[in-house]
């Protein structure tokens, strides 16, 4: 299985993504997304009661996954 490079996903740098958007972009469940927040592996910001993820945080998370996959190989 090939991993997607961070530049292959089209993200608007000025965009903030809701958890549901990140779930779709990363193909992960809500539970896994929140586990990644708690572990500090996926960064987010809070605006009021909403938790939002920046495009940069999504790219960084994908890069982290790629790095871990390469190290495991």
Secondary structure, DSSP 8 states (H G I E B T S, - for coil): -----GGGS---TT-EEEHHHHHHHHT--HHHHHHHHHHTSS--EEETTEEEEEHHHHHHHHHHHHHHHHHH-
